[in-house]
Structures are given as C-alpha cells and as structure tokens.
Amino acid sequence: MKSIFFAFICVLMLNSCKKETKTEEASMETVTEKQYKSFGKEIIFNDAVAATSMSQHYKTMAVGDTINSKMIAKVDEVCQAKGCWMKVDLGNNEQVMVKFKDYGFFMPKNIAGKEVIINGVAFVEEVSVDEQRHYAEDGGATKEEIAAITEQKKTFSFLADGVLLIE
C-alpha cells in the first residue's frame, strides 16, 4: 500500500514539473517576440558580447583574422539606398561595418540609435578607396566628403547571418 501511495506521489510531482517548464518556456518566447524583431537567420538573444568587449577582440586581430561572435551594439548608420549594411558603435570613436550574409536580408533605414544583436563572423580587412567611396555615397555623404577618401583603410568588419533589432 505504501509503495502504491509513493508511486502516485512521484507521478504527481513529475507531472507538475512538466507543466511548469512548459509555462516558463512559453512565457520566455512571448517576451522575446515582443522585444525583438528578427532579420536573417533566427538567433537567440542571450550570450551576446557587449560592443566594448568586442572592441578589445578587434584590437588583437590582424587583417584576415576571423572570429565567430554574437555582439550587442548601438546602430550609428544604415545604408540609405537599401539597408544593405550598417555601422555599429564599439565605443571610443570606433565602428564596425556590418554586412549581411549573401545579401539575404536588409535592415530598416531608420534604425540609427537603436540597439541590435548581430550574429556571425567578426574580421579585420583592408577596404579599398573605391569601396569606401561607395559606402560613403550610400550613407548620404557629400561629394566633397567622398572626394576626400584617398587611401585604403583598415576596418573592423562583421558578416552577419542574423540580426535582432531591439524594439
């Protein structure tokens, strides 16, 4: 009799744990759906590195080095032609040029000042004068600002496969 009663209590406890877990998971999904708008590959919001921390990683990288990463940062600028790139703030007057894998998605043009979580590959590259001028034109720079670009530039870059826009 005692063993039947013990088995019954165990079944009730296990069943109540399952229900509580499902409720917790459902509420977590609801919170994330309300707080983030997803672009590209579906990513989760946790485990993102702060932009200031990522800045330290970039400083140790040489041209051609890559690192898989997820970073949270403030958007400084977005391509005004299509939303096909954005620049995010690393702090200390440093930016990261973010492009989107295979041009598979674009960002809204009016998100400067908002925070994003980007997932993908961080790298350092040398950007040609022509490419810099192209990005300056897309960003709405004046003809004088574009003409002032005369040298290659070492840039911090990021190829994002997924982005969460914090609303």
C-alpha positions in Angstrom: 0.0 0.0 0.0 2.8 2.4 0.9 4.6 1.7 -2.4 1.5 2.5 -4.4 1.0 5.7 -2.5 4.7 6.6 -3.0 4.4 5.9 -6.8 1.3 8.1 -7.0 3.1 11.0 -5.3 6.1 10.6 -7.7 3.9 10.7 -10.7 2.1 13.8 -9.5 5.4 15.6 -8.8 6.8 14.7 -12.3 3.7 15.8 -14.0 3.6 19.1 -12.2 7.3 19.8 -13.1 6.5 19.2 -16.8 3.6 21.7 -16.8 5.7 24.4 -15.0 8.5 24.0 -17.5 6.2 24.4 -20.5 4.6 27.6 -19.0 8.1 29.1 -18.3 9.2 28.3 -21.9 6.0 29.8 -23.4 6.3 33.0 -21.3 10.0 33.3 -22.4 9.0 33.1 -26.1 6.3 35.7 -25.6 8.8 38.1 -24.0 11.4 37.7 -26.8 8.8 38.0 -29.5 7.6 41.4 -28.1 11.1 42.8 -27.6 12.9 41.8 -30.8 12.4 41.9 -34.5 14.4 39.2 -36.3 16.2 39.6 -39.6 18.0 36.8 -41.4 18.8 33.5 -39.6 16.8 33.0 -36.4 19.1 33.7 -33.4 18.5 33.8 -29.7 19.2 37.0 -27.7 21.3 35.6 -24.9 25.1 35.2 -24.9 25.8 38.4 -26.8 29.1 40.1 -26.0 29.0 43.9 -25.3 30.4 46.1 -28.0 33.1 47.5 -25.7 34.3 43.9 -25.0 34.3 43.1 -28.7 36.4 46.2 -29.3 39.2 44.6 -27.3 39.0 41.4 -29.5 39.2 43.5 -32.7 42.3 45.3 -31.4 44.1 42.0 -31.1 43.1 40.8 -34.6 45.2 41.2 -37.8 44.0 41.6 -41.3 42.4 38.3 -42.4 41.7 37.0 -38.8 38.1 35.9 -38.1 36.1 35.0 -35.0 32.6 33.7 -34.7 30.7 36.0 -32.4 27.4 37.5 -31.2 27.5 41.1 -30.3 25.1 43.7 -28.9 25.7 47.3 -30.1 24.1 50.6 -31.0 23.5 51.4 -34.7 25.3 54.5 -35.8 24.4 54.5 -39.5 22.4 52.4 -42.1 22.7 52.3 -45.9 20.1 54.7 -47.1 19.9 53.1 -50.6 18.6 49.7 -49.5 19.5 49.0 -45.9 22.2 46.5 -47.1 24.8 47.5 -44.5 25.0 49.3 -41.2 27.7 50.6 -38.9 27.6 49.9 -35.2 29.3 51.7 -32.4 32.2 49.9 -30.5 32.8 52.9 -28.2 36.0 55.0 -28.2 35.0 56.5 -31.6 35.3 53.1 -33.2 32.8 51.4 -35.5 32.2 48.1 -37.1 31.0 47.8 -40.7 28.2 45.1 -40.7 27.2 43.4 -44.0 24.6 40.7 -44.3 25.5 37.2 -45.5 24.7 36.7 -49.2 22.7 39.9 -49.1 20.0 37.6 -47.8 18.2 40.3 -45.8 18.2 44.1 -45.3 17.7 46.3 -42.3 15.2 49.2 -42.0 16.8 52.5 -42.9 15.6 54.4 -39.9 17.2 52.4 -37.0 20.1 54.7 -36.2 20.4 55.0 -32.4 18.7 51.6 -31.7 20.4 48.6 -30.3 20.9 45.4 -32.3 22.2 41.9 -31.6 24.3 40.6 -34.5 25.4 37.1 -35.0 28.1 35.9 -37.4 31.8 36.4 -38.2 33.9 39.3 -37.0 37.0 40.1 -39.0 39.5 42.8 -39.9 40.0 43.8 -43.5 41.6 46.5 -45.8 38.9 48.4 -47.6 39.8 49.9 -51.0 39.3 53.6 -51.8 36.5 52.7 -54.3 34.6 50.6 -51.8 34.9 53.3 -49.1 33.6 55.9 -51.6 30.7 53.6 -52.5 29.7 53.2 -48.8 30.1 56.9 -48.2 27.7 57.6 -51.2 25.2 55.0 -49.9 25.4 56.7 -46.5 24.5 60.1 -47.9 27.9 61.7 -47.8 28.5 64.9 -49.8 30.6 64.9 -52.9 33.4 66.7 -51.0 33.4 64.1 -48.3 33.6 61.3 -50.9 36.4 63.0 -52.8 38.4 63.3 -49.5 38.7 59.5 -49.4 42.1 58.8 -50.9 43.7 55.9 -49.0 42.9 52.2 -48.1 41.7 51.8 -44.6 41.9 49.0 -42.1 38.4 48.4 -40.8 36.6 46.3 -38.3 34.0 44.3 -40.1 31.2 41.8 -39.4 29.4 39.4 -41.7 26.0 38.9 -40.0 23.8 35.9 -40.7 21.2 37.0 -38.2 20.2 40.2 -36.5 17.8 41.0 -33.7 16.5 44.6 -33.6 15.7 45.6 -30.1 12.3 47.4 -30.2 
